[in-house]
Amino acid sequence: MTSLPHEPLTDGLYFGESPRYRDGQLYISDMTGRAIYTIDVSTGKKQVLVEVENQPNGMCFHPDGSLVYSSMFDAKLYKLKEGKSTLYADLSHVMTGYCGDMVIDRTGRVYVDDTGARVLHDESPRAGRLLVVDTDGTVKVSAEDIVFPNAVFISPDGRNLFVAETFGYGLLRYDVGADGQLTNRQNFWSPVSLPDLKVKKEDLAANMIGIDGGCMDAEGGMWLSLLAYEHFIRLDAEGNITDKIKVDGHSTACTLGGDDGKTLYLVINKVPPREKLFDAMVARRTTCNIATARVEVGRGNALP
């Protein structure tokens, strides 16, 4: 297992989520800051792209080049193109929690997490679902019984979709059919297998040792953000840990980018000592740093 160093890029956000790289810029949701930023990756300079009153979370680039982003509290997706936001899909009739992370496949089909619980409104974590917005605007439930779904990404060959269960201690894998349907649910990996884990499985949720964000590389390897474990780790295609990055704070989300696709952008959120994460988020007492690490395997064709 290789330990990699990281370097600071910028700070000054409240709670960063869902980083995406495109054309020399990093896009990131400041969830409790209620805005989406662009960050110049050469200077670290931030600029507000769009304000989102009901809190942004997951976002992805559509095949047409527009940015599709979520509005958590009112369960809607918006499309930002040429500086103008328009409603893309209203999920409120099916949403049971919040809009979480998302991925858009090459046809324009949007998969978005339904967290299952409104944890920033004092609800306890519970099973949610994965929703899909088809290219005709139809909204359906694509997969169920996912305990607080989070990181979601599609393999380079398009045949598998992975989604994390933040409070279910694992990473799930589904087969993706030609029509976008998900089948053959499998438990691919769990933080329980971490070699130096200091807590029992039943204590993982209380200690926030779960997967939040993640991304895939050209070899089908997966970078995962392991919250209060304070590490980003890479799994190979067989689920073996090959690399790790130790950080100071909750490892929340990550994405690959840069000119050669070999820069890993790390989103690190800090919670005040002895304070619960969701309470600190609501009170805007969290702080966010963005860092970078150079990795051996680049981005490739995985989505997002």
C-alpha positions as a Markdown table, in Angstrom:
| # | Residue | x | y | z |
|---|---|---|---|---|
| 1 | Met | 0.0 | 0.0 | 0.0 |
| 2 | Thr | 1.4 | 3.4 | -1.0 |
| 3 | Ser | 1.0 | 6.5 | 1.1 |
| 4 | Leu | 0.7 | 9.7 | -1.1 |
| 5 | Pro | 1.3 | 13.3 | -0.1 |
| 6 | His | -1.1 | 16.1 | -0.8 |
| 7 | Glu | -0.9 | 19.9 | -1.2 |
| 8 | Pro | -3.4 | 22.6 | -0.4 |
| 9 | Leu | -5.3 | 24.3 | -3.2 |
| 10 | Thr | -7.8 | 26.6 | -1.6 |
| 11 | Asp | -10.2 | 27.0 | 1.4 |
| 12 | Gly | -12.9 | 29.4 | 2.6 |
| 13 | Leu | -16.0 | 27.2 | 1.9 |
| 14 | Tyr | -18.4 | 25.9 | 4.6 |
| 15 | Phe | -19.1 | 22.3 | 3.4 |
| 16 | Gly | -17.8 | 21.2 | 0.0 |
| 17 | Glu | -19.3 | 18.3 | -1.9 |
| 18 | Ser | -19.4 | 16.8 | -5.4 |
| 19 | Pro | -16.2 | 18.1 | -7.1 |
| 20 | Arg | -16.1 | 18.0 | -10.9 |
| 21 | Tyr | -13.2 | 18.9 | -13.2 |
| 22 | Arg | -13.6 | 20.5 | -16.6 |
| 23 | Asp | -11.3 | 22.6 | -18.8 |
| 24 | Gly | -8.9 | 23.8 | -16.1 |
| 25 | Gln | -11.5 | 24.5 | -13.5 |
| 26 | Leu | -12.8 | 22.6 | -10.5 |
| 27 | Tyr | -16.6 | 22.9 | -9.9 |
| 28 | Ile | -17.7 | 22.3 | -6.3 |
| 29 | Ser | -20.9 | 22.6 | -4.3 |
| 30 | Asp | -20.7 | 24.5 | -1.1 |
| 31 | Met | -23.7 | 22.7 | 0.4 |
| 32 | Thr | -24.4 | 24.8 | 3.5 |
| 33 | Gly | -22.9 | 27.9 | 1.8 |
| 34 | Arg | -25.7 | 27.6 | -0.7 |
| 35 | Ala | -23.6 | 28.1 | -3.8 |
| 36 | Ile | -21.7 | 26.3 | -6.5 |
| 37 | Tyr | -18.2 | 27.6 | -7.1 |
| 38 | Thr | -15.6 | 27.3 | -9.8 |
| 39 | Ile | -12.0 | 27.1 | -8.7 |
| 40 | Asp | -9.0 | 27.9 | -11.0 |
| 41 | Val | -6.8 | 24.9 | -10.4 |
| 42 | Ser | -3.6 | 26.8 | -11.2 |
| 43 | Thr | -4.3 | 29.6 | -8.7 |
| 44 | Gly | -6.9 | 28.3 | -6.3 |
| 45 | Lys | -9.1 | 31.4 | -7.0 |
| 46 | Lys | -12.8 | 30.8 | -6.3 |
| 47 | Gln | -15.7 | 32.4 | -8.0 |
| 48 | Val | -19.5 | 31.9 | -7.4 |
| 49 | Leu | -21.0 | 30.2 | -10.4 |
| 50 | Val | -24.6 | 30.1 | -9.1 |
| 51 | Glu | -26.4 | 30.5 | -5.8 |
| 52 | Val | -28.7 | 27.7 | -4.7 |
| 53 | Glu | -31.1 | 28.7 | -1.9 |
| 54 | Asn | -32.2 | 25.1 | -1.1 |
| 55 | Gln | -28.6 | 23.9 | -1.0 |
| 56 | Pro | -26.7 | 22.3 | -3.8 |
| 57 | Asn | -25.2 | 18.8 | -3.6 |
| 58 | Gly | -24.6 | 16.4 | -6.5 |
| 59 | Met | -23.9 | 17.8 | -9.9 |
| 60 | Cys | -22.5 | 16.5 | -13.3 |
| 61 | Phe | -22.0 | 17.7 | -16.8 |
| 62 | His | -24.6 | 16.6 | -19.3 |
| 63 | Pro | -23.5 | 15.3 | -22.7 |
| 64 | Asp | -24.7 | 18.6 | -24.2 |
| 65 | Gly | -22.1 | 20.4 | -22.1 |
| 66 | Ser | -24.5 | 22.0 | -19.6 |
| 67 | Leu | -24.1 | 21.5 | -15.8 |
| 68 | Val | -27.0 | 19.6 | -14.1 |
| 69 | Tyr | -27.1 | 20.3 | -10.4 |
| 70 | Ser | -29.3 | 19.4 | -7.5 |
| 71 | Ser | -31.3 | 21.5 | -5.1 |
| 72 | Met | -31.5 | 19.4 | -2.0 |
| 73 | Phe | -34.4 | 20.7 | 0.1 |
| 74 | Asp | -37.0 | 21.1 | -2.7 |
| 75 | Ala | -35.9 | 17.9 | -4.5 |
| 76 | Lys | -35.3 | 19.5 | -7.9 |
| 77 | Leu | -32.6 | 19.3 | -10.6 |
| 78 | Tyr | -31.6 | 22.3 | -12.6 |
| 79 | Lys | -29.6 | 22.8 | -15.8 |
| 80 | Leu | -27.1 | 25.6 | -16.1 |
| 81 | Lys | -26.2 | 26.6 | -19.6 |
| 82 | Glu | -24.8 | 29.9 | -20.9 |
| 83 | Gly | -25.2 | 31.4 | -17.4 |
| 84 | Lys | -29.0 | 30.6 | -17.2 |
| 85 | Ser | -30.5 | 28.0 | -14.8 |
| 86 | Thr | -33.7 | 26.2 | -15.9 |
| 87 | Leu | -35.7 | 23.4 | -14.2 |
| 88 | Tyr | -34.5 | 20.0 | -15.5 |
| 89 | Ala | -36.5 | 17.6 | -13.3 |
| 90 | Asp | -38.8 | 17.8 | -10.3 |
| 91 | Leu | -38.2 | 14.8 | -8.1 |
| 92 | Ser | -40.4 | 15.9 | -5.2 |
| 93 | His | -43.2 | 13.4 | -5.9 |
| 94 | Val | -40.8 | 10.5 | -5.3 |
| 95 | Met | -38.0 | 11.8 | -3.1 |
| 96 | Thr | -38.0 | 10.6 | 0.5 |
| 97 | Gly | -34.9 | 12.4 | 1.7 |
| 98 | Tyr | -32.6 | 14.8 | -0.1 |
| 99 | Cys | -31.0 | 14.8 | -3.6 |
| 100 | Gly | -27.5 | 13.4 | -3.0 |
| 101 | Asp | -24.7 | 12.6 | -5.3 |
| 102 | Met | -25.4 | 12.0 | -9.1 |
| 103 | Val | -23.9 | 10.6 | -12.3 |
| 104 | Ile | -25.0 | 11.2 | -15.9 |
| 105 | Asp | -24.4 | 8.4 | -18.4 |
| 106 | Arg | -23.4 | 9.0 | -22.0 |
| 107 | Thr | -27.0 | 9.0 | -23.2 |
| 108 | Gly | -28.0 | 11.8 | -20.8 |
| 109 | Arg | -29.7 | 9.5 | -18.3 |
| 110 | Val | -29.3 | 10.9 | -14.7 |
| 111 | Tyr | -28.9 | 8.7 | -11.7 |
| 112 | Val | -29.3 | 10.6 | -8.4 |
| 113 | Asp | -29.3 | 9.5 | -4.8 |
| 114 | Asp | -32.4 | 9.8 | -2.7 |
| 115 | Thr | -30.8 | 9.8 | 0.8 |
| 116 | Gly | -34.0 | 8.4 | 2.4 |
| 117 | Ala | -33.8 | 10.7 | 5.4 |
| 118 | Arg | -33.6 | 14.5 | 5.9 |
| 119 | Val | -30.7 | 14.3 | 8.3 |
| 120 | Leu | -30.3 | 18.1 | 8.4 |
| 121 | His | -33.9 | 18.3 | 9.7 |
| 122 | Asp | -33.3 | 15.9 | 12.6 |
| 123 | Glu | -34.3 | 12.7 | 10.9 |
| 124 | Ser | -32.1 | 9.6 | 11.6 |
| 125 | Pro | -30.3 | 7.9 | 8.7 |
| 126 | Arg | -32.3 | 5.2 | 7.0 |
| 127 | Ala | -32.6 | 3.3 | 3.8 |
| 128 | Gly | -33.0 | 5.4 | 0.6 |
| 129 | Arg | -33.0 | 4.7 | -3.1 |
| 130 | Leu | -31.3 | 5.5 | -6.4 |
| 131 | Leu | -33.6 | 7.5 | -8.7 |
| 132 | Val | -33.2 | 7.8 | -12.5 |
| 133 | Val | -34.3 | 10.6 | -14.7 |
| 134 | Asp | -34.6 | 9.2 | -18.2 |
| 135 | Thr | -33.9 | 11.2 | -21.4 |
| 136 | Asp | -37.6 | 11.9 | -21.8 |
| 137 | Gly | -37.9 | 13.4 | -18.3 |
| 138 | Thr | -39.5 | 10.3 | -16.7 |
| 139 | Val | -38.5 | 9.8 | -13.1 |
| 140 | Lys | -38.3 | 6.3 | -11.7 |
| 141 | Val | -36.9 | 4.4 | -8.8 |
| 142 | Ser | -33.8 | 2.5 | -10.1 |
| 143 | Ala | -32.7 | 0.7 | -6.9 |
| 144 | Glu | -34.0 | 0.5 | -3.4 |
| 145 | Asp | -32.9 | -0.3 | 0.1 |
| 146 | Ile | -29.6 | 1.6 | 0.1 |
| 147 | Val | -28.8 | 2.9 | 3.5 |
| 148 | Phe | -28.0 | 6.6 | 2.9 |
| 149 | Pro | -26.8 | 6.4 | -0.7 |
| 150 | Asn | -23.8 | 8.6 | -1.6 |
| 151 | Ala | -20.9 | 8.3 | -4.1 |
| 152 | Val | -22.2 | 7.1 | -7.4 |
| 153 | Phe | -20.1 | 6.4 | -10.5 |
| 154 | Ile | -20.2 | 4.3 | -13.7 |
| 155 | Ser | -17.3 | 2.1 | -14.8 |
| 156 | Pro | -15.1 | 2.9 | -17.9 |
| 157 | Asp | -16.9 | 0.3 | -20.0 |
| 158 | Gly | -20.3 | 1.4 | -18.8 |
| 159 | Arg | -21.3 | -2.0 | -17.6 |
| 160 | Asn | -21.4 | -1.4 | -13.9 |
| 161 | Leu | -22.7 | 1.3 | -11.6 |
| 162 | Phe | -21.3 | 1.7 | -8.1 |
| 163 | Val | -23.0 | 3.4 | -5.2 |
| 164 | Ala | -21.9 | 3.8 | -1.6 |
| 165 | Glu | -24.0 | 3.2 | 1.5 |
| 166 | Thr | -22.6 | 5.8 | 3.9 |
| 167 | Phe | -24.4 | 4.2 | 6.9 |
| 168 | Gly | -24.6 | 0.7 | 5.4 |
| 169 | Tyr | -20.8 | 0.2 | 5.7 |
| 170 | Gly | -20.2 | -0.6 | 2.1 |
| 171 | Leu | -20.0 | -0.1 | -1.7 |
| 172 | Leu | -22.6 | -1.7 | -3.9 |
| 173 | Arg | -22.1 | -2.7 | -7.5 |
| 174 | Tyr | -24.9 | -3.1 | -10.1 |
| 175 | Asp | -25.0 | -4.3 | -13.7 |
| 176 | Val | -26.2 | -1.7 | -16.1 |
| 177 | Gly | -28.5 | -2.8 | -18.9 |
| 178 | Ala | -28.7 | -1.3 | -22.4 |
| 179 | Asp | -31.9 | 0.4 | -21.2 |
| 180 | Gly | -30.2 | 1.8 | -18.1 |
| 181 | Gln | -31.9 | -0.6 | -15.7 |
| 182 | Leu | -29.9 | -1.8 | -12.7 |
| 183 | Thr | -29.7 | -5.5 | -11.8 |
| 184 | Asn | -27.6 | -8.0 | -10.0 |
| 185 | Arg | -26.9 | -6.1 | -6.8 |
| 186 | Gln | -23.6 | -7.1 | -5.2 |
| 187 | Asn | -21.7 | -6.0 | -2.0 |
| 188 | Phe | -18.4 | -5.0 | -3.5 |
| 189 | Trp | -16.4 | -3.7 | -0.5 |
| 190 | Ser | -16.8 | -2.6 | 3.1 |
| 191 | Pro | -14.8 | -0.3 | 5.5 |
| 192 | Val | -15.0 | -3.3 | 7.9 |
| 193 | Ser | -12.0 | -4.7 | 5.9 |
| 194 | Leu | -9.7 | -1.7 | 6.6 |
| 195 | Pro | -6.5 | -3.1 | 8.1 |
| 196 | Asp | -6.1 | -0.7 | 10.9 |
| 197 | Leu | -9.8 | 0.0 | 11.8 |
| 198 | Lys | -10.1 | 0.7 | 15.5 |
| 199 | Val | -13.8 | 0.3 | 16.0 |
| 200 | Lys | -16.2 | -2.6 | 15.7 |
| 201 | Lys | -18.7 | -2.8 | 12.8 |
| 202 | Glu | -21.6 | -1.9 | 14.9 |
| 203 | Asp | -19.8 | 1.3 | 15.9 |
| 204 | Leu | -19.0 | 2.5 | 12.4 |
| 205 | Ala | -22.0 | 4.8 | 12.0 |
| 206 | Ala | -21.5 | 6.4 | 15.4 |
| 207 | Asn | -17.9 | 7.1 | 14.5 |
| 208 | Met | -18.7 | 8.2 | 10.9 |
| 209 | Ile | -16.5 | 5.6 | 9.3 |
| 210 | Gly | -18.4 | 5.4 | 6.1 |
| 211 | Ile | -17.9 | 6.2 | 2.4 |
| 212 | Asp | -19.1 | 9.7 | 1.3 |
| 213 | Gly | -17.7 | 10.5 | -2.1 |
| 214 | Gly | -15.7 | 8.7 | -4.7 |
| 215 | Cys | -14.5 | 8.4 | -8.3 |
| 216 | Met | -13.0 | 5.8 | -10.7 |
| 217 | Asp | -9.9 | 5.8 | -12.8 |
| 218 | Ala | -8.9 | 4.4 | -16.2 |
| 219 | Glu | -8.0 | 0.9 | -14.7 |
| 220 | Gly | -11.4 | 0.6 | -12.9 |
| 221 | Gly | -9.7 | 1.6 | -9.6 |
| 222 | Met | -11.8 | 3.5 | -7.1 |
| 223 | Trp | -10.9 | 6.4 | -5.0 |
| 224 | Leu | -13.1 | 6.5 | -1.9 |
| 225 | Ser | -13.6 | 9.3 | 0.7 |
| 226 | Leu | -13.9 | 7.7 | 4.2 |
| 227 | Leu | -15.1 | 10.6 | 6.4 |
| 228 | Ala | -13.9 | 10.5 | 10.0 |
| 229 | Tyr | -11.4 | 7.8 | 9.1 |
| 230 | Glu | -9.6 | 10.8 | 7.6 |
| 231 | His | -8.3 | 8.9 | 4.6 |
| 232 | Phe | -8.8 | 8.8 | 0.9 |
| 233 | Ile | -8.1 | 5.3 | -0.3 |
| 234 | Arg | -7.8 | 3.6 | -3.7 |
| 235 | Leu | -9.2 | 0.2 | -4.4 |
| 236 | Asp | -8.1 | -1.8 | -7.4 |
| 237 | Ala | -10.7 | -3.5 | -9.6 |
| 238 | Glu | -10.7 | -6.5 | -7.3 |
| 239 | Gly | -11.3 | -4.4 | -4.2 |
| 240 | Asn | -7.7 | -4.4 | -2.8 |
| 241 | Ile | -6.4 | -1.2 | -1.2 |
| 242 | Thr | -3.4 | 0.1 | -3.3 |
| 243 | Asp | -3.0 | 3.7 | -2.1 |
| 244 | Lys | -4.0 | 6.0 | 0.7 |
| 245 | Ile | -3.9 | 9.7 | 1.5 |
| 246 | Lys | -4.1 | 10.8 | 5.2 |
| 247 | Val | -5.7 | 14.2 | 5.8 |
| 248 | Asp | -6.7 | 16.4 | 8.7 |
| 249 | Gly | -10.5 | 16.4 | 8.7 |
| 250 | His | -13.4 | 14.4 | 7.2 |
| 251 | Ser | -12.4 | 13.1 | 3.8 |
| 252 | Thr | -15.7 | 13.9 | 2.0 |
| 253 | Ala | -15.3 | 13.8 | -1.8 |
| 254 | Cys | -12.8 | 13.5 | -4.6 |
| 255 | Thr | -12.5 | 13.7 | -8.3 |
| 256 | Leu | -9.7 | 13.1 | -10.9 |
| 257 | Gly | -8.7 | 15.8 | -13.4 |
| 258 | Gly | -5.9 | 18.1 | -14.5 |
| 259 | Asp | -4.2 | 18.2 | -17.9 |
| 260 | Asp | -3.2 | 14.5 | -17.7 |
| 261 | Gly | -6.1 | 13.3 | -15.5 |
| 262 | Lys | -3.7 | 12.3 | -12.8 |
| 263 | Thr | -4.5 | 15.0 | -10.2 |
| 264 | Leu | -6.8 | 13.9 | -7.5 |
| 265 | Tyr | -8.8 | 16.8 | -6.0 |
| 266 | Leu | -9.6 | 16.2 | -2.4 |
| 267 | Val | -12.5 | 17.8 | -0.5 |
| 268 | Ile | -11.8 | 17.9 | 3.3 |
| 269 | Asn | -14.4 | 19.2 | 5.7 |
| 270 | Lys | -13.5 | 19.9 | 9.4 |
| 271 | Val | -16.0 | 19.6 | 12.2 |
| 272 | Pro | -15.4 | 21.3 | 15.6 |
| 273 | Pro | -14.2 | 18.9 | 18.3 |
| 274 | Arg | -16.9 | 17.0 | 20.2 |
| 275 | Glu | -19.6 | 18.4 | 17.8 |
| 276 | Lys | -21.9 | 16.2 | 15.8 |
| 277 | Leu | -21.5 | 16.5 | 12.0 |
| 278 | Phe | -25.1 | 17.3 | 11.1 |
| 279 | Asp | -25.5 | 19.9 | 13.9 |
| 280 | Ala | -22.3 | 21.6 | 12.9 |
| 281 | Met | -23.4 | 21.7 | 9.2 |
| 282 | Val | -26.8 | 23.3 | 10.1 |
| 283 | Ala | -25.0 | 25.9 | 12.3 |
| 284 | Arg | -22.4 | 26.5 | 9.6 |
| 285 | Arg | -19.6 | 25.7 | 12.0 |
| 286 | Thr | -17.8 | 23.4 | 9.5 |
| 287 | Thr | -14.9 | 24.6 | 7.3 |
| 288 | Cys | -13.8 | 23.2 | 4.0 |
| 289 | Asn | -10.3 | 22.8 | 2.4 |
| 290 | Ile | -9.5 | 21.6 | -1.1 |
| 291 | Ala | -6.2 | 19.8 | -1.7 |
| 292 | Thr | -4.5 | 18.0 | -4.5 |
| 293 | Ala | -2.5 | 14.8 | -4.8 |
| 294 | Arg | -0.7 | 13.3 | -7.8 |
| 295 | Val | -1.6 | 9.7 | -8.6 |
| 296 | Glu | -0.3 | 7.1 | -10.9 |
| 297 | Val | -3.5 | 6.1 | -12.8 |
| 298 | Gly | -5.4 | 8.9 | -14.5 |
| 299 | Arg | -9.1 | 9.5 | -15.1 |
| 300 | Gly | -9.9 | 7.6 | -18.2 |
| 301 | Asn | -13.5 | 7.1 | -19.4 |
| 302 | Ala | -15.3 | 6.4 | -16.1 |
| 303 | Leu | -18.2 | 8.7 | -15.2 |
| 304 | Pro | -18.6 | 11.3 | -13.9 |
